[in-house]
Structure formats: C-alpha cells, structure tokens
Amino acid sequence: MKKIFFFKLIFMFIILLAAVSGFHVDAEDSTTKWSLEFGSHYSGFEGYSRKVAEFDRGKEGFTPELSLNLFHVKQKNSFKFTGKYYDPKRMSFSLEGKSRDLIDAKISYSSFYRQLQKDLLSNLEAREAGDREGTTFGGKIFTHEDMNSDKEYGYRRQEINTDIDFKVPGTNKLKLMVTHRSIYENGTDQHIQLNHCATCHAVSRSLDFKQKTHSISAGAELDLEPVSITYKASYRSFKSDAGPYEALYDVSRHPVNGGAGEEFSSRLNYSGESVPIGLYPETGKLAHNLKIKANVGKSLVLAQYTNYKAKNKTSNLNYNGNQANLKVIYPVSKRTKLVGTGSYGSYKNDSIFIDQPSWREGIVDNGANLDWTRYSNLTRTEGNGSLNYIFQPSRRFRFSLLGKFSSINRDDYPFQGANDKTTKIRLQTEFKYRPTMKFSGRLKYYIEHIENPFAPYNLMFEHIGSSGPHQLVPEPGMTQVFYYQRDALRYGDITTLPTLVNGIYFDLKLRPSKKFNIVTGINVRYGTNSDEPELNLKQTTLQPKLSFNWMPGDKIIFSGSYSYLVQNQNGLAVVAMMDG
C-alpha cells in the first residue's frame, strides 16, 4: 500500500509539472522568494494523555522541525511550494503553479496521527445480589477480558488533494475543472464483544484499522453576461481493507444452572458460532450539482440544485436526495436592501427488515413475532426560508432585521407514515456602530421558537407493570409475562433540545493606534423546554472573550486571546434495575 501511495503522489506531481511546462526559470523579468526555518520541539507527558494529546503521536523526547517556502514568478507564470515537517507522522506539503492564465493547478499532501481512547472495561465486573440487603450472592456474574491489555490504539490519517482549472483557449467564458481527493487511515482500533447468557462476558481485542476514501469531480463554468452557469459531477467511494475478522460467541445457557440451552439461545442472534466482526460497509456516492448566478434587473439571483445517490454496496441499501436553494439580493434604495433565501430538500433512506430468530424454542408458541422493520428518520422533507432587511443610513451605523422559518418532516419516524414534524421560527435584530476608525461595536439579539424538537419515541420511562392501571398479564396460552410485553409500558419523549431560545451577542473593537487593537465581547444563550412534565429543561451558556494585537515594530508582533465558557443544564439521573 505504501508503494502505491508513493507512486500516486509522484504521478500527480508529474501531471502538475507538465501543466506548467511553459514556465522556465530565468533571471530576466522574474522574482524569486524563499524562506527556510528549522529547529526542534520537545514533547513530554504525565498521567493519562490520550485525550489531552489526542492529535499527538504520544512519543516523548526531542524531534527536529523544518519548514520551507519557495515562490517564483515570471510574467504570467508562477510557481509556489510550501512544506512543513513537525514529526514523522505530522507534516504537510503543497505545490501550486499557474501558466499564462490558462492553467491553475495545485496538489497538496497532509498527514497527522490521532490517538484513540481505550475502554478499560473496569466497570464491567459485577455479581448479582441474592437479597435486597446484598448479604448473599446470586448466580449471575458479569466479567470482562482484555486480550491486548498493553495495546495503545490510534491511526495515521493521510490526505492528498489535487485541483486543476483550465480555461479554454480563444475564449474567457468557458473554464473546465477537475478535482481529486484521497484519504488513507491506517492504525489499530479497539473492538468489544459482548457475550450474553450464560457467561455475561465482555471481550476486548485489537483490530487493524485500514480505510480509504477516494473522490473525484469534473465540471465546467460558463460565463454568459449577465448569467453564469456552473455544473459539476462527483463520485466518492469508501472501502475498508482490514480483516475479515471473526469472533466465537459462547453457547447460551441459563445463567445460574447452565440448562435450557435451546430456549435461551433462541433469544439471541448468535450462540456457539463464529461471527464476522469489525465489518465496515463499502459505499459509493454519485452527485450532480448545478449553480446559476444572474443579474435580473437590480436584483442578484443565486440558484443551486443538487441530486445525489448514495449506496451501501455491502448491504444493498440506498440513500437518495434532491435539494434546491435560492437566494435573491434586492437593493430597495442606496441605503436599504432585502436579502431573501429559500431551500427545499427531499431525502429517502431505505428501510431495513430485521429477521429475528424463532422465538423461545421448546415453549408452546403463542404467536409472538418479533421481526420488525427499521424506518429511518433520515427519510424526510425539509424546507427553509428567510428574509433579512438591512438598513445603513451612513458608514457609521447599520441595522438589520431577520426573520427565518424552517421545517423538517420525518416521513417514517417514529413509525411508518407518522410524519413527525419539527418547525423553527427565528427573529433577530442586529446593530452595528462605528463612529470612527478607532472604535466599533455590535449588538445582536435573537429569539427562536422550536415546536416538537427531535426526541426518542417512548423510550425514557416505564410504567409499573406489576400492578395498577398498566398491569401486564400473560398472553393467551401462556403462564407468565415476557420481556417483549414491556414495550407497552414505555413512555416519555424526553429530549435535551429546547423549545425556546433567547440569545445576546455583544462585542467592542478598540484601535487606539495603528499598532495596537483590542477586542472584547460576550455571548449569552438561554434555552428552555417545559413541554414534558418529567423534565423542565433549562440550558445556560455564558462566554466572555478578550483578544489583542500589538505591533511595536515592523518585525515583531505580540498577540493573545482569552475565552471562558460556562455551560449549565439540568437533566435526569436514570438508574437501571434488573427484572423491573
């Protein structure tokens, strides 16, 4: 894979150099600038650093550091190279060239390492109590096993981008465009396997992580005054080269006496068999994008239409969508203008049929069928619209008033044909004041009303099923109540999303001299949701900020910034209880 990656990189460099082959290095009528920086940095770690140093390769010690910048221009041709080396896994390079206003080409490479946190599974070890006081032990035990206890997880991400623009000779109205992007991610990841009855055993193991994403697009831009049209087609693919991997699932039995094997195994998808694990789907996505920009009278009109078809090739599932956007800018007068936007989108995600094993073998069948169809909340219709009134009587003062409406209709959530709908209405006003070049201020206030924010459906609580108005009784022909019947006890569409939001943003910019400026401000947001009696949601965000820039001389710049974020939110403490 490394050889293939290297040859791809060299090949794209050759293409770029061929594109600018009309460029020759000549001292006459040319300019060359370059800079070279080199040094070293030291990394040290104490304690648990995998989250704090998430994007560091986690190696202690000194590492050399190098940076090179080169720029050369001659008449209508130019060449630019930038490169930075930080450590063996974090570096970036870019090469850019232009030739006679016909070809503009750029290729770039970047790489970094990301550490992944490890689940120590230390909370997955418990034993059932034999009584309410916990003075005796029951038979059910939950244990865990780490097959790679010394393993550290993480992966290296490498990305290559290529962009080429070509103007058709003989006309300035037509431009062709080609872009390419490749992402390679290689490393190791943690996989956790859960074995249920009777072992109740969690197993952690290390799996290789090898993923690659490729995307390519081609299009054209046609400028026909006063209308310009841009079309682009793109295709993106994703594939994992790791594996295949398998894991053996324990034979399911009664957790205490080890009996009733058939009856217990029929409740689970896997029992006493090897099953593929760590499988990533192979996917592809084809998209078409059309943009139109036109001057209609005094108005500027921007329109865009996108159609895409995405496919999960592994599971033969499709996700298709269409979206249209429109923006109109209309100058009412020299001091006033209106900006209107609108969008409409329709998306369809395939449903999945879940075929469950036969229910509880060895017990008289009562007709229970636990097969079901998963409908996606991504199948939806979206609509948005806004109107912004902007009034600027002078250079010193500007006022705007914004109204915005959005709607999301989830066709099959929480069940087929349910048409769950969320609507938002936002009103916003903003003032900007700049009496002199040394002082400016901005104040923004908004209020947003959200009706029916997205929430899990009937999943938060359970009514008491042992007695009272919601008491469960055995199905016909059965002598006891089974767990699947408890779905009828569930209720509560609790969400941590607000239904009413108020927000204020304020900042001041001071520039007492050309060499010094300071910016200070504060952002305040307060959200509430009192629709559900079980949780009167309250969210508060407070974020002050301060920054400055000071340039005492032409070669020295001092800068600094400080931001402090305080967030408060109430919630629910949920305690899981075995057997209700």
C-alpha positions in Angstrom: 0.0 0.0 0.0 2.9 2.4 0.8 4.4 1.8 -2.7 1.1 2.5 -4.4 0.6 5.6 -2.3 4.2 6.8 -3.2 3.7 6.3 -6.9 0.3 8.1 -6.9 1.9 11.1 -5.2 4.8 11.2 -7.7 2.4 10.7 -10.7 0.3 13.7 -9.6 3.4 15.8 -9.2 4.4 15.0 -12.7 1.0 16.0 -14.0 1.2 19.3 -12.3 4.7 20.0 -13.6 3.6 19.1 -17.1 0.7 21.5 -16.7 3.1 24.4 -16.0 5.8 23.2 -18.5 5.6 26.6 -20.3 7.3 28.1 -17.2 11.1 28.5 -17.4 13.5 29.7 -14.7 15.1 32.9 -16.0 16.6 35.8 -14.1 15.2 38.2 -16.6 11.8 39.7 -15.6 11.4 37.2 -12.8 11.1 37.2 -9.0 12.1 34.5 -6.5 11.4 34.5 -2.8 12.2 31.7 -0.3 12.5 31.1 3.4 13.8 28.2 5.4 13.0 27.6 9.1 14.5 24.8 11.2 14.6 23.9 14.9 13.3 21.3 17.3 10.5 20.7 19.8 10.2 18.6 22.9 7.1 16.5 23.9 6.5 15.3 27.5 3.6 13.5 29.0 2.4 12.7 32.5 -0.6 10.6 33.5 -3.4 9.8 31.1 -2.7 11.8 27.9 -4.7 10.1 25.3 -7.5 12.7 25.2 -5.4 15.8 26.1 -2.8 14.9 23.4 -5.4 13.3 21.1 -3.7 14.6 17.9 -0.1 14.0 19.0 1.7 10.7 18.3 2.4 10.4 22.0 6.2 10.0 21.8 8.4 11.7 24.4 11.6 13.5 23.5 13.1 16.0 21.0 12.0 16.0 17.4 13.5 18.1 14.6 11.2 20.6 12.9 11.6 22.0 9.3 9.7 24.5 7.2 10.4 25.6 3.6 8.6 28.2 1.4 9.5 28.9 -2.2 7.8 31.3 -4.6 8.9 32.2 -8.2 7.0 34.3 -10.7 7.9 35.3 -14.3 5.5 37.3 -16.4 2.2 35.3 -16.4 3.8 32.1 -15.0 4.2 31.4 -11.3 5.3 28.5 -9.1 4.8 28.1 -5.3 5.9 25.4 -2.9 5.2 25.2 0.9 6.2 22.4 3.2 6.3 21.8 6.9 7.7 18.8 8.8 6.7 18.5 12.5 7.3 14.8 13.3 7.3 11.5 11.3 3.5 11.4 11.3 2.6 15.1 11.2 3.6 17.0 8.0 2.2 18.9 5.1 3.3 19.9 1.6 1.7 21.8 -1.3 2.8 22.6 -4.8 1.0 25.2 -6.9 1.5 26.5 -10.5 -0.1 28.9 -12.9 0.7 29.3 -16.7 -0.4 32.1 -19.0 -3.8 32.5 -17.2 -4.8 29.2 -18.8 -4.0 26.6 -16.2 -4.2 26.8 -12.5 -3.1 23.6 -10.7 -2.5 22.7 -7.1 -1.6 19.5 -5.3 -1.3 19.1 -1.5 -0.5 16.4 1.0 -1.1 16.4 4.8 -0.7 13.8 7.5 -1.3 13.6 11.2 -1.7 10.9 13.9 -4.8 10.6 16.2 -4.7 8.7 19.5 -7.9 6.8 20.3 -9.0 6.3 23.9 -9.2 2.8 25.4 -12.1 1.4 27.3 -10.6 -0.4 30.3 -13.8 -2.3 31.0 -13.2 -1.8 34.7 -16.9 -1.1 35.3 -17.9 -4.4 33.7 -17.4 -6.7 36.7 -20.3 -7.3 39.0 -22.3 -10.1 40.7 -26.0 -10.3 41.3 -27.1 -9.9 44.9 -29.1 -12.7 46.4 -31.2 -10.4 48.6 -32.2 -6.8 48.9 -29.6 -6.2 51.6 -26.7 -7.7 49.5 -25.7 -10.0 52.2 -25.8 -13.1 49.9 -24.6 -13.7 46.3 -26.8 -14.6 43.4 -25.7 -16.7 40.4 -25.5 -14.1 37.7 -21.9 -12.7 37.2 -20.6 -10.2 34.7 -16.9 -10.4 33.8 -14.5 -8.9 31.3 -11.3 -9.9 29.5 -8.7 -7.7 27.6 -6.8 -9.8 25.1 -4.5 -6.9 24.3 -4.0 -5.2 27.6 -0.8 -3.4 26.6 -2.1 -2.2 23.3 -2.4 1.5 22.5 -4.9 2.5 19.8 -4.7 5.1 17.2 -4.3 5.7 13.5 -2.5 7.9 11.0 -4.5 10.0 8.5 -3.0 10.9 5.2 -4.8 13.1 2.6 -3.9 14.1 -1.0 -5.8 16.9 -2.8 -5.5 17.8 -6.5 -7.2 20.8 -8.1 -6.9 21.8 -11.8 -8.6 24.7 -13.6 -8.2 25.0 -17.3 -9.5 28.0 -19.4 -10.4 27.0 -23.0 -8.0 28.9 -25.3 -9.7 31.5 -27.5 -12.4 32.4 -25.0 -12.6 33.8 -21.5 -16.1 32.5 -21.0 -15.5 28.7 -20.5 -13.5 27.1 -17.8 -13.0 23.3 -17.1 -12.4 22.0 -13.6 -11.1 18.7 -12.2 -10.5 17.8 -8.5 -9.4 14.7 -6.8 -9.1 13.8 -3.1 -7.8 10.6 -1.4 -7.8 9.9 2.3 -5.9 6.9 3.9 -6.4 6.0 7.5 -4.2 3.2 9.0 -3.8 2.0 12.5 -5.4 -0.1 15.2 -8.8 0.2 17.0 -10.5 -1.5 19.9 -13.3 -3.9 19.4 -15.6 -5.0 22.3 -17.6 -8.2 22.1 -20.4 -8.9 24.5 -21.5 -12.5 25.3 -24.8 -12.8 27.0 -26.5 -15.7 28.8 -24.9 -17.6 30.5 -21.3 -16.1 30.6 -22.2 -12.4 30.6 -18.7 -11.8 29.4 -17.1 -8.8 27.6 -14.0 -9.4 25.5 -11.7 -6.6 24.2 -9.4 -7.2 21.3 -7.2 -5.1 18.9 -8.2 -5.0 15.2 -6.3 -3.4 12.3 -7.8 -0.1 11.0 -7.3 0.3 7.2 -9.7 2.7 5.5 -9.5 4.6 2.2 -11.8 7.2 0.7 -11.5 8.5 -2.9 -13.5 11.3 -4.6 -13.2 12.8 -8.0 -15.2 15.6 -9.6 -15.3 17.3 -13.0 -17.2 20.2 -14.3 -17.4 23.4 -16.3 -18.1 27.0 -15.7 -19.7 29.1 -18.5 -19.9 32.9 -18.1 -22.6 34.5 -20.3 -23.1 38.0 -19.1 -25.3 38.7 -17.1 -25.7 34.9 -16.4 -23.0 32.4 -15.3 -23.7 28.6 -15.1 -21.6 26.0 -13.3 -22.1 22.3 -13.5 -20.1 19.6 -11.5 -20.4 15.9 -11.3 -18.6 14.0 -8.5 -18.2 10.4 -7.3 -17.0 9.3 -3.8 -16.1 5.8 -2.7 -15.2 4.3 0.7 -13.7 0.9 1.5 -12.0 -0.8 4.4 -9.1 -3.2 3.6 -8.9 -4.6 7.1 -10.0 -8.1 8.0 -12.1 -10.1 7.6 -12.2 -10.9 11.4 -14.3 -13.4 13.3 -15.1 -14.0 16.9 -16.6 -17.0 18.7 -19.7 -16.3 20.7 -20.3 -18.5 23.7 -23.1 -21.1 23.8 -26.1 -19.5 25.5 -27.5 -21.2 28.6 -29.4 -20.4 31.8 -27.0 -18.0 33.7 -27.3 -20.0 37.0 -27.8 -23.7 36.3 -26.5 -23.8 32.7 -29.6 -25.6 31.4 -32.3 -24.6 28.9 -29.8 -24.2 26.1 -32.2 -24.2 23.1 -34.7 -21.9 24.8 -32.0 -19.4 25.8 -30.1 -19.4 22.5 -33.3 -18.7 20.6 -33.5 -15.3 22.3 -30.1 -14.3 20.9 -28.8 -13.8 17.4 -25.6 -15.8 18.0 -24.8 -18.8 20.1 -21.8 -21.2 19.9 -20.8 -19.9 16.5 -18.1 -17.7 14.8 -19.4 -14.4 13.6 -17.8 -11.7 11.4 -16.9 -8.6 13.5 -15.4 -5.2 12.8 -17.0 -5.0 9.3 -17.3 -1.6 7.6 -19.6 -1.2 4.6 -18.3 -0.4 1.1 -20.1 2.7 -0.1 -20.3 4.9 -3.1 -22.0 8.3 -3.8 -22.7 10.0 -7.2 -23.7 13.6 -7.1 -24.7 16.3 -9.7 -24.6 20.0 -8.8 -25.9 22.9 -10.9 -25.4 26.6 -10.0 -26.8 29.7 -11.7 -25.8 33.2 -11.0 -27.7 36.0 -12.8 -28.4 39.7 -12.6 -32.1 40.3 -13.1 -32.9 44.0 -13.2 -31.5 45.4 -10.0 -31.5 42.0 -8.3 -28.8 39.4 -7.9 -30.2 35.9 -8.1 -28.3 32.8 -7.0 -29.8 29.3 -7.6 -28.5 25.8 -6.9 -29.8 22.3 -7.5 -28.1 19.1 -6.1 -29.1 15.5 -6.8 -27.2 12.6 -5.2 -27.5 8.8 -5.0 -25.5 7.0 -2.2 -25.3 3.2 -2.0 -24.2 0.8 0.7 -22.8 -1.9 -1.5 -22.3 -4.4 1.4 -26.0 -4.3 2.5 -27.5 -3.2 -0.8 -29.1 -0.1 0.7 -29.7 3.3 -0.9 -29.9 6.9 0.3 -31.1 9.4 -2.4 -31.8 13.1 -2.2 -32.7 16.2 -4.0 -32.1 19.8 -2.8 -32.8 23.2 -4.3 -31.6 26.6 -3.0 -32.4 30.1 -4.0 -31.0 33.5 -2.8 -32.2 36.9 -4.0 -30.5 40.2 -3.1 -32.6 43.3 -4.0 -31.4 46.9 -3.4 -34.5 48.8 -2.3 -32.5 52.1 -2.2 -28.9 53.3 -1.8 -29.2 52.7 2.0 -31.6 49.7 2.1 -31.6 46.2 0.7 -33.5 42.9 1.1 -31.9 39.5 1.2 -34.3 36.5 0.8 -33.3 32.9 0.9 -35.3 29.6 0.4 -34.5 25.9 0.2 -36.3 22.7 -0.3 -35.0 19.2 0.2 -36.4 15.7 -0.1 -34.4 12.6 1.1 -35.1 8.9 1.1 -33.2 6.3 3.1 -34.1 2.6 2.6 -35.7 0.7 5.4 -34.2 -2.5 6.8 -36.1 -5.6 7.7 -34.8 -7.3 10.9 -35.4 -11.0 10.8 -35.2 -12.3 14.4 -34.7 -16.0 15.3 -37.7 -18.1 16.1 -39.0 -17.1 19.5 -38.1 -19.3 22.5 -37.8 -22.8 21.2 -39.1 -25.5 23.5 -42.0 -23.4 24.8 -45.5 -23.5 23.3 -45.8 -20.9 20.6 -48.2 -18.1 21.4 -47.9 -16.4 18.0 -45.4 -13.8 19.1 -43.5 -12.4 16.1 -40.5 -10.2 17.0 -39.5 -9.5 13.4 -39.6 -5.8 12.6 -38.7 -3.1 10.1 -36.4 -0.2 10.9 -37.5 3.0 9.3 -35.0 5.8 9.2 -35.6 9.4 10.5 -33.3 10.5 7.6 -36.2 9.9 5.2 -37.5 13.4 5.4 -38.6 16.6 3.7 -37.0 19.9 4.7 -38.0 23.5 3.9 -36.3 26.8 4.9 -36.9 30.4 4.2 -35.6 33.7 5.5 -35.9 37.5 4.8 -33.3 39.9 6.0 -33.9 43.7 6.0 -30.7 45.7 6.0 -30.7 49.5 6.6 -27.4 51.5 6.5 -28.1 55.3 6.6 -24.4 56.1 6.9 -21.0 54.4 7.2 -21.2 54.7 10.9 -24.5 52.9 11.5 -26.1 49.7 10.3 -29.3 48.0 11.3 -30.8 44.6 10.2 -33.9 42.7 11.0 -34.1 38.9 10.2 -37.0 36.5 10.1 -36.4 32.8 9.4 -38.6 29.8 9.2 -37.6 26.1 8.9 -39.5 22.8 8.8 -38.4 19.2 9.0 -41.0 16.5 8.2 -39.7 13.0 9.1 -41.9 10.7 6.9 -41.5 7.4 8.8 -40.5 8.4 12.3 -41.2 7.1 14.9 -43.1 4.6 12.7 -44.1 4.2 9.1 -46.3 7.1 8.0 -46.0 9.0 11.3 -44.8 12.3 9.7 -43.1 13.6 12.8 -42.6 17.3 12.3 -40.3 20.0 13.7 -40.7 23.7 13.0 -38.5 26.6 13.9 -39.2 30.4 13.8 -36.4 32.8 14.5 -36.5 36.6 14.8 -33.2 38.5 15.0 -32.1 42.1 15.2 -28.6 43.5 14.9 -27.0 46.9 15.4 -23.5 47.9 14.2 -22.0 51.3 15.1 -18.6 52.7 14.0 -18.3 56.4 14.7 -14.5 56.4 14.0 -11.8 54.1 12.7 -10.7 53.6 16.3 -14.0 52.3 17.7 -16.8 49.9 16.6 -19.5 48.0 18.4 -22.0 45.3 17.5 -25.1 44.1 19.4 -27.3 41.2 18.3 -30.4 39.7 19.9 -32.4 36.8 18.7 -35.3 34.6 19.9 -36.1 31.2 18.5 -39.2 29.1 19.0 -38.9 25.4 18.2 -42.1 23.2 18.0 -41.6 19.5 18.7 -37.8 19.2 18.7 -36.5 15.8 17.8 -36.7 13.2 20.6 -36.5 9.4 21.1 -40.0 8.0 21.0 -41.5 6.4 24.1 -38.1 5.2 25.4 -37.3 7.1 28.6 -39.6 5.6 31.3 -41.7 2.6 32.1 -45.0 2.5 33.9 -45.3 0.0 36.8 -46.4 -3.3 35.2 -46.8 -5.5 38.2 -49.9 -3.7 39.5 -52.2 -0.8 38.9 -53.7 0.5 35.7 -50.8 -0.6 33.5 -50.5 -4.1 34.9 -49.3 -6.7 32.4 -51.0 -10.1 32.1 -49.8 -13.3 30.3 -50.6 -13.7 26.7 -53.3 -16.2 25.8 -52.0 -19.8 26.3 -49.0 -18.6 28.4 -48.5 -18.7 32.2 -46.1 -15.8 32.6 -45.3 -12.3 31.3 -42.4 -12.0 29.0 -40.0 -9.1 28.4 -41.2 -8.1 24.9 -44.6 -7.2 26.5 -42.9 -4.4 28.4 -42.7 -2.3 25.3 -46.3 -1.4 26.1 -45.2 0.2 29.4 -42.8 2.6 27.9 -43.5 6.3 27.7 -41.7 9.7 27.7 -40.3 11.6 24.6 -37.6 13.3 26.7 -35.1 15.5 24.8 -32.3 17.8 25.8 -33.2 20.2 22.9 -35.0 23.5 23.9 -38.3 24.8 22.6 -37.5 28.4 23.3 -34.1 30.1 23.0 -33.0 33.7 23.8 -29.6 34.9 22.8 -27.5 38.1 23.0 -24.1 38.8 21.4 -22.1 41.9 22.1 -18.6 43.0 21.1 -16.4 46.1 21.1 -13.4 46.7 18.9 -10.9 49.4 20.0 -8.0 50.6 17.9 -6.2 53.5 19.7 -3.3 53.4 17.3 -2.3 51.7 14.1 0.0 49.4 16.1 -2.5 48.2 18.8 -6.1 46.9 18.8 -8.2 45.1 21.4 -11.5 43.1 21.0 -13.8 42.2 23.9 -17.3 40.8 23.9 -19.7 38.3 25.4 -22.1 35.6 24.1 -25.1 34.7 26.2 -27.7 32.0 25.4 -30.7 30.7 27.5 -32.8 27.8 26.3 -35.9 26.2 28.0 -38.2 23.3 27.3 -41.3 22.7 29.6 -43.3 20.5 27.3 -42.6 17.3 29.2 -43.5 17.3 32.9 -40.7 14.9 33.8 -38.0 17.4 32.8 -38.3 21.2 32.9 -35.2 21.7 30.8 -33.0 24.8 31.3 -29.8 25.5 29.4 -27.5 28.4 30.0 -24.4 29.4 28.1 -22.1 32.3 29.0 -18.9 33.0 27.1 -16.9 36.2 27.5 -13.8 36.8 25.3 -10.8 39.1 25.1 -8.1 39.4 22.4 -5.4 41.9 21.4 -2.7 42.6 18.8 0.3 44.8 19.3 3.0 45.5 16.7 5.8 47.6 18.3 7.9 47.3 15.2 7.9 46.1 11.6 9.4 42.7 12.6 7.7 42.0 15.9 4.0 41.2 16.7 2.5 40.3 20.1 -1.0 38.8 20.2 -3.1 37.0 22.7 -6.7 35.8 23.3 -8.8 34.5 26.1 -12.2 32.9 26.1 -14.1 31.4 29.1 -17.1 29.2 28.5 -19.6 28.3 31.2 -22.5 25.9 30.4 -25.2 24.7 32.7 -28.0 22.2 32.1 -30.3 20.2 34.2 -31.1 16.5 33.4 -32.3 13.2 34.7 -30.5 10.6 36.7 -31.6 7.2 35.3 -30.9 4.0 37.4 -31.1 0.7 35.5 -32.9 -2.0 37.5 -32.7 -5.7 36.7 -36.1 -7.5 36.4 -38.0 -4.3 36.8 
